[in-house]
Amino acid sequence: MRDLYILRHGEAANGPRGITDHERALTPMGAESAQKQGLRVSPAAHQKMLVSTALRTQQTAAGLMEAWGGQTAPSLPEVVLELRGYLASADTWMDLMALTDDRVQGLWLVGHNPGVSALVTLLTGEYVGMATADLMHLTLEIDAWSEVRMSCGQVAAYHPGRGA
């Protein structure tokens, strides 16, 4: 069994003219929601976090790490910026999961809609529309990440971002 944590980035500002979608930053509320989500779930040893390269997802991951500031280094997930995570489809996330080293017991994905919502649906068979800063914890009935497939997961916990 493996643990998968899927986090949609916090609320992002529209940004001034000339700013690309990739460069959009979190609003103060988005940053606060990300940090509050980190207080709801504690990291464990042997975890990894794949983060889209967009500024807002990086800031969301930083909010989690800030919330976990009191944790010891071995229990913090290894953070990897993943270019393919930017606006990734569910299939792309599945491909990235399948490439994960099997020493990783828990995997965090910090990304965007519609890909993260579609991923939850693909893995569980249940539609869940993820709003900004929503965090979904799934347990996957797999022994190795390369075994990830449709309908191999169950929702273990859902933490809505609104009001986090």
For each residue, the residues with C-beta under 8 A, 3 or more apart:
1: 139 140 141 142 143
2: 105 106 107 139 140 142 143 145
3: 47 105 106 107 137 138 139 140 156
4: 97 106 107 109 123 137 138 139 140 153
5: 41 106 107 108 109 135 136 137 138
6: 108 109 111 116 119 120 130 135 136 138
7: 34 37 60 64 108 109 110 111 116 133 134 135 136
8: 111 112 113 116 117 130 131 132 133 134 161
9: 12 26 30 34 52 54 56 57 59 60 110 111 112 132 133
10: 26 27 29 30 31 32 33 34 56 59 60 63 132 133 161
11: 26 27 29 30 33 132 133
12: 9 15 24 25 26 27 30 56 132
13: 24 25 26 27 30
14: 24
15: 12 19 23 24 25
16: 19
17:
18:
19: 15 16 23 24
20: 23 24
21: 24 54
22: 53 54 55 86
23: 15 19 20 54 55
24: 12 13 14 15 19 20 21 54 55 56
25: 12 13 15 55 56 59
26: 9 10 11 12 13 30 31 34 56 59 60 63
27: 10 11 12 13 30 31
28: 31 32
29: 10 11 32 33
30: 9 10 11 12 13 26 27 33 34 56 59 60 132 133
31: 10 26 27 28 34 35 59 63
32: 10 28 29 35 36 63 164
33: 10 11 29 30 36 37 63 132 133 161 162 164
34: 7 9 10 26 30 31 37 38 59 60 61 62 63 64 133
35: 31 32 38 39 63 64 66 67
36: 32 33 39 40 67 164
37: 7 33 34 40 41 63 64 67 133 135 159 161 164
38: 34 35 41 63 64 65 66 67 68
39: 35 36 67
40: 36 37 135 159 164
41: 5 37 38 135 137 157 159
42: 68 71 75
43: 47 68 71 75 76 77 106
44: 47 75 105 106
45: 74 75 105
46: 103 104 105 106
47: 3 43 44 76 77 78 104 105 106 107 108
48: 77 78 79 80 100 101 104 106 107 108
49: 61 64 77 78 79 80 107 108 109 110
50: 80 82 85 96 107 108 109 110
51: 57 58 60 61 79 80 81 82 85 110 111
52: 9 57 58 81 82 85 86 87 88 110 111 112
53: 22 57 58 81 82 83 85 86
54: 9 21 22 23 24 57 58 86 87 112
55: 22 23 24 25 58 59
56: 9 10 12 24 25 26 30 59 60
57: 9 51 52 53 54 60 61 85 86 110 111 112
58: 51 52 53 54 55 61 62 81
59: 9 10 25 26 30 31 34 55 56 62 63
60: 7 9 10 26 30 34 51 56 57 63 64 110 133
61: 34 49 51 57 58 64 65 79 110
62: 34 58 59 65 66
63: 10 26 31 32 33 34 35 37 38 59 60 66 67
64: 7 34 35 37 38 49 60 61 67 68 108 110
65: 38 61 62 68 69 76 79
66: 35 38 62 63 69
67: 35 36 37 38 39 63 64
68: 38 42 43 64 65 71 76
69: 65 66
70:
71: 42 43 68 75 76
72: 75 76
73: 76
74: 45
75: 42 43 44 45 71 72
76: 43 47 65 68 71 72 73
77: 43 47 48 49 106 108
78: 47 48 49
79: 48 49 51 61 65
80: 48 49 50 51
81: 51 52 53 58
82: 50 51 52 53 85 96
83: 53 86
84: 88 92 95 96
85: 50 51 52 53 57 82 88 92 93 96 109 110 111
86: 22 52 53 54 57 83 112
87: 52 54 112 115
88: 52 84 85 92 93 96 111 112 115
89: 92 93 115 118
90: 93 94 115 118 119 121 122
91: 94 95
92: 84 85 88 89 95 96 115
93: 85 88 89 90 96 97 109 111 115 116 119
94: 90 91 97 98 119 122 148
95: 84 91 92 98 99
96: 50 82 84 85 88 92 93 99 100 109
97: 4 93 94 100 107 109 145 148
98: 94 95 145 146 148
99: 95 96 145
100: 48 96 97 104 107 145
101: 48 104 145
102: 144 145 146
103: 46
104: 46 47 48 100 101 107 145
105: 2 3 44 45 46 47
106: 2 3 4 5 43 44 46 47 48 77
107: 2 3 4 5 47 48 49 50 97 100 104 145
108: 5 6 7 47 48 49 50 64 77
109: 4 5 6 7 49 50 85 93 96 97 116 119
110: 7 9 49 50 51 52 57 60 61 64 85
111: 6 7 8 9 51 52 57 85 88 93 115 116
112: 8 9 52 54 57 86 87 88 115 116
113: 8 116 117 129 130
114: 117 118
115: 87 88 89 90 92 93 111 112 118 119
116: 6 7 8 93 109 111 112 113 119 120 130 136
117: 8 113 114 120 121 127 128 129 130
118: 89 90 114 115 121 122
119: 6 90 93 94 109 115 116 122 123
120: 6 116 117 123 124 126 128 130 136 138 155
121: 90 117 118 124 125 126 127 128
122: 90 94 118 119 150 151
123: 4 119 120 138 140 148 150 151 152 153
124: 120 121 128 138 151 153 154 155
125: 121 150 151
126: 120 121 155
127: 117 121
128: 117 120 121 124 136 155 158
129: 113 117
130: 6 8 113 116 117 120 134 136
131: 8 134 160 161 162
132: 8 9 10 11 12 30 33 161 162
133: 7 8 9 10 11 30 33 34 37 60 161 162 164
134: 7 8 130 131 158 159 160 161
135: 5 6 7 37 40 41 158 159 161
136: 5 6 7 116 120 128 130 155 157 158 159
137: 3 4 5 41 155 156 157 158 159
138: 3 4 5 6 120 123 124 153 154 155 156
139: 1 2 3 4 153 154 156
140: 1 2 3 4 123 148 152 153
141: 1 152 153 154
142: 1 2 145 147 148 149 152
143: 1 2 147
144: 102 147
145: 2 97 98 99 100 101 102 104 107 142 148
146: 98 102
147: 142 143 144 152
148: 94 97 98 123 140 142 145 152
149: 142 152
150: 122 123 125
151: 122 123 124 125
152: 123 140 141 142 147 148 149
153: 4 123 124 138 139 140 141
154: 124 138 139 141
155: 120 124 126 128 136 137 138 158
156: 3 137 138 139
157: 41 136 137
158: 128 134 135 136 137 155
159: 37 40 41 134 135 136 137 164
160: 131 134 163 164
161: 8 10 33 37 131 132 133 134 135 164
162: 33 131 132 133
163: 160
164: 32 33 36 37 40 133 159 160 161
